[in-house]
Amino acid sequence: MKWNELRRIAESYGWYLLRTGGNHDIYAHPQKEGILKIERHGSKEVKSGLYHKLKRQIGF
């Protein structure tokens, strides 16, 4: 999965852009604790282990 696809999925699950960092976009969710960091690499592939961690955090 590419970073852009992951970003779209997170937004469809209710995550919203809180702020932009140096190399990451920081997302928050109104009903979940914590933040979600999504790198700004666009069309590059997300590595497998990181993908599964973010998948659990997003909730899909």
C-alpha angles and dihedrals in degrees: 000000000000125000092246091055092049090050092053092049092050091051091049089054092056102268113139132195108264099175143324121253131192098283101354139062112227116220130190133193124216094223103033131070122239134022136278120226115206118184121230100235097120110194098018119110121255111237115250100247094045091046092056092047092051091043091058092045093050092046107238 
